[in-house]
Amino acid sequence: MLDVGTNNLKLIEDPLYLGLRQPRLEGEEYLSIIDEFIEAVLTRWPKAIVQFEDFQMKWAFETLKRYRERFCMFNDDVQGTAGVALAGLLGTVRAQGRSLDDFPNQKIVVVGAGSAGLGVLSMAVQAVVRMTGNAETAAQNFFLLDKDGLLTKERKNLDPAAVAFAKDPGLIAGLRDGDSLLEVVKKVKPDVLLGLSGVGGVFNEEVLKALRESGSNRPAIFAMSNPTMNAECTAVEAFKHAGENIVFASGSPFENVQLGNGKVGYVNQANNMYLFPGIGLGALLSGARIITDDMLQAAAECLASYMTDQDIEKGILYPSINSIRDITAEVGASVVRAAVAEEVAEGYGKVDPEELAYMSKEETVEYVRRNMWYPNYSPLVQQK
């Protein structure tokens, strides 16, 4: 953990506070501390993979931009959350009975313009570009809201990281900067409502009922904020107000919802654990110099394709926790193959990039399995 100070006067004056008692570092002073840490780690361990966690939004994106082309690093809050969300969004397309190629036509309303929300948008737009080959219109079906409502280019003091997703007022007839979530849902009629706002209950009864009337044959709700008190809505509220046919995913754990007559509303916990172990392991076993967008996209697409059609039809988007080692092996293998394809792989141990390139998909999965750690402990007391 890096302590860069705090601007909370109550903490500074608290005799029990264990942190640094000085104003929070900003600007180049802040970055110089991160620079020093990164240089120290990679001087001592040149092959280390650095995972960033819990950075402020502005620093999450700034540090990604600053280091990702030079070091093997990723930010789990931005890229891990985005990958798991993208896998769920792609699974939602399947649950609606549509082909994955139809993903660019999904209308998606995102509530929360922090690092996680912008990370999801960035990766989802990249997926659209990969499918359509058109970067100019890739973001047209995504609508972003923050605490002040719909984001458009008319917004003053717009965060630089959000500029790419702010709507042109001339292209969204009937909508204005600052429109409420309810107004946006009623006018956009989205297929997906995705929350990373940290505001509990923001998907209220009115919003959920408006989503029910959106016209989508199977609307999806991703209430991804945690802990539970910060969830945009509960599973019970979602199935009660948005309809029994929805797809529901959350960042916090909820029980499946009993809908009556033997019907079950399945709850998906969109947890980063499905991806970040495989991303790290795949980067390690490929000897990747850096972690690229294509490697992250490959991980998300692997997770999205893991579920059977039968599970998807039930609204189950993510595998059981009991399958975590299997999915990690698959994700890790997809990352290895993407690293080789992008020519950023340098090999691992006695396995060089050429050997990795000749491996089949099945052989790559087996290669990852062989190198996974298993917590088998030898007894300390000799057994008779």
N, C-alpha and C positions, 0 to 999 in steps of 0.2 A: 504494500500500500504506500502510495506517495502522499505525503502531507504537505500541502502548499498553503496552509493557513486557513483562516475562516473570517468571514465578515459578520458572523453572529456574535454580537457583543455579550449576550447572556452566556455563551460558551466560554468566551475569553475570560469573563469574570468569575466563572464557576471554578472553585478550588479543586474540584474533582475531575475537571476536564484534562484529558491526557494528551490532547493534540497541541500543535504549534500555536502559541498565543501571539499571533500577528495577523494583520490583514492579508487576505488571500492574494497570492501573486497573480498578476495579469500580464498579457502581452508577451514580449520577448523574455521577461524574467521567468514567466511560467514555462515557456517553451524551452528555455535553456536548461531547466531542471529535467524535463522529459528527455531532452537531447543527451544530457549527461548520463541518465539512467540507461537509455537504450545503448549508448556507446559502451558503457561499462559491462552490460550484460553480454553484448555481442563480441566484445573483445575477449571476455572470459570464455564464452560458449558461442563460437561463430555459427554453429548450426541450430541455435535455439530458435524456437517459434514463440513469438510474443503475442499473447492474447490480451487485448485491452478491454477493460470492464469499468462501468459506472463513471464515465467521463461526462461532464456537461456537454450539451449538444454542440456548442460552438467548438469545443475542444475535441469532441469525438470526431467530427468531420475534418477539422484542421490537422489533427495528428494522423488520421488516415491518409489525407492528401500528402502530408509531409514525409511519411515513412514507407508507405506501402510499395513504392517502386524501388526502394533501396534495401528493405529488410523483409524477412519472412514474418509477417504479422497480420493480424486481423482484429476487428472490434466485434465482439460477440453481441453487444447491445444493438449495434447497427446491422451487421452482416448476418449474424446468427439468427436473430429475430426475423430479419427480412427473409432469410432462406426458408425458415419454418413456415412463415406466413405465405410465401409464394407457393410452397408445396401444398398448403391447404387451399389456396386460391385455385391452383390447377386441379386439385382433387374435386373442388366444388364444380368446376366445369364438367368433369366426368359425372358427378352426382346429378347434374341437370340433364344428363343424356346427350351432351354435346361433345364433339371431338375437341382435343386440346388446341387444335388450330383455331378454335373459336374464342380462345381466351382474349385476344385483342378487342373483341366486341363486347366484353363484359363491362358494365358500368359499375364503378367501384367508388364509394364514398369513404374517405379516410378521415377519422376524427383524431387529431393529435399531430401537431407539427414539430414534435421533438425529434431526438436522434433516432428513436425506434420507428416512428411514423414515416419520417423521410427516408430511412433506410429501406423500409418495405416498398415505398413508392419507387425508389431508385432501382431496386432489383426487379420489380414488376415491370417497369418501363423498359428495362434492358431485355426482359423476356419478350415483350411485345416487339421490340426492334429486331430481335433474333428471328421472330416468326414472320414479320412483315417486310423487313428490310427497309422500313421507312422510319427514320428518327424524327422527322418533322411533326408527324401526327401521333407519335407513340403515346403521348400523355393525354390525348383528347378525352378519353373516357374515365379519367381519374379526377376526383374532386376532393380537395384538401381543405379541412377546417381546423382552425385553432380556437383558443378561448374567445376570440372576438368574431367568430363565424367564418363564412366562406372566404378563402384567400383569393384575391384577384391582384392584378398588376397595379390597381389603384391604391393598394394598401401602402400607407406610409411606414417607413422604417421596417420594410420587409426584410426578414433574415436572408442573407445571401444564399444559404443552403436551400431555402424554400422558393426562390425566384423561379426555378425551372418548372415548378408545379402550380404557380399562381395563374389563374385563368385570365384570358383576355376578355374584358367585359363585352366587347363587340361580338364575341363568338359564343356567348352563353345567354341567349335570349331569355328574358324573364328572371334572370338571377343578377344579384348585385353583391358588391363587396360587403362582407359582414352579415349576409343572410344567415338565419339560424339553421340548425341541423334539421329541424322539422320542415322548414321551407325548402331546403335543398332536397330532402328525401321525396317530398311531394312532387317537386318539379322534375328532378332527374330520373326518378323511378329506378333506383339502382338494383343490380343483381346482388351486390354485396355491400354490407355495412361493416366497416372495420374500425375498431377502436383501439387506440394506443394513447389515450388522453390522460390516464391516471385519475379520471373524475368518475367516481362511483355514481351509477344511476343515470348517466347522461343519455343512455338509450332507454328513455322512459316509455310509458305506455303509448303515448301519442305517436312517438317516433316509430315504435315497433308496429303499431297498427298501420301507419303510413307505408312502412316497408311491405306489409302484407298485401297492400293494394298496388304494389309497384308493377305488377304484371309479369314478374319473373315466375317461371314455373316451379322454381325451388330456390327462394332467396336464402342467402347465407349471412350469418351474423358471427363476427369474430370480435368477442369482447376480451381483448388480450391483456388488459392492464391487471397488475397484481400489486399487493395481496388482494384477497377476496373483497375487502371493503372498497377497493378502488375499481373493481370490475364495472364496466359500462352497463352491464345488466347481469342478472343471474340466468341460469339455464331455465329455471321454472318460468321466469318472466318472459323469456324469449319464446318458448313453446306456447305459452298461454296467449300472448298478444300478437305474435307474428305468424302463428299457425303451426300445426303439427308436422308439416311437410318441410320445415326449414332444415338447413344444415347449421349446426352450432359448434363453435370452437371458442375456447377461453384460455387465458393465461393462468388463471387460478383453477384449482381443482373443484369440480362440481360433480355430484352424482348424476347418473342417467335419470331421465324424467319418465315416470310411469304415466302414460297418456290414457290408460283405460283400455278395456277390451284386449288386453295382452300386447298392446302397442308400446314401444319404447322409443323415447326421444334420446338419441345417443349424443353424449357429450365428448368432445375432443379437446384434450389439453394440448395446446400448441406450445410445447416446451422446447427450448433450445437444445436440450439434451439429445434430441434426435439428430442433430447436425454437428455441433462443435467438436465432439470427440472424433467423428469421422473426418472432419475437415483437418484437424490437427494431425491425426494419424496418417491421412493421405498425403499431406504436405511433407511429413517426416519421411515416410517410406518412398516417396518419389525423389526426395532430396531437392524439393522445389526451392528456387532462389527467392521467389515471392509468391504470394497467394493472389491469383488473378480473379477477375470477375467471372471468367468462364469456368474456373474451378468451383466457385461458389454456386454458379448456375447449375453446374453438373450435379452438385450435392443436392440442391433443392429439387431438381427434376428426378433424381434417383429416389428421393423420399416420396415424391408425388406418385411415382409409378409403382411403388412397393405394394400398395394395397390391391387386393383382388377386386374384380368388378362387383362381386357379391357384397363385399364390405362397403364399397363406395355407394351402392344402391341403398344401403341402410343409413347412409350419412356418416360412416366411419372413415375419417380422413387419415388418421395416424395409427401406427401399429401399437400393439400392446407393449407395456413396459417389459414384459417377459421376452420380447423379441429384440431388446435393445442391442445385444451383441450382434445379432444377425444384421440389423439395419446399419449398425456402425461399420460392419465389414463391407456391406454393399456401398455405403456412402464413401468410405475410405477408398475403395477401389475406383469409384467414379472420379474422385479427386485425383488419384494417381494417373488415370488415363487422360484426364483433361490436362494435367501438368505436362505429360509426355507430348500430347497433341500441340500444346502451345510452346513446346521446346524450352520450358523453364525447369525441367527435371534434370538433376545432376546425379541421380542414383543414390542408393543407400547401402552402406556396407560393401559387400562383394557384388551387389546387383547394380549393374550400370544402366544408363538410360536406354541403350540399345536392347538389352535384355527385357526391360520393362515394356518397350515398344512391341516386342514380339509376343508378349503374353496375350492370351485370349481373355475375354471378360471373366470367364470362370477361373482361369489361372490367376488373374489379378486379385479376385476375391479371396482365393486360397492363400495367396501371398500375404494379403493383409491379415487374414486369420492367424497365420503362423507367427506373425509378429505382434499380435495383441497380447497384452499383459493379463494374466489370470491370477487372482488373489489366492494362491494356494500356499499355505504356510506350513513349514516343517515343524514338527513338535519339538519343544525345547527340552522335554524330559524323555529320555530313552524308554521306549516301551519294551516290556519283557515279552 
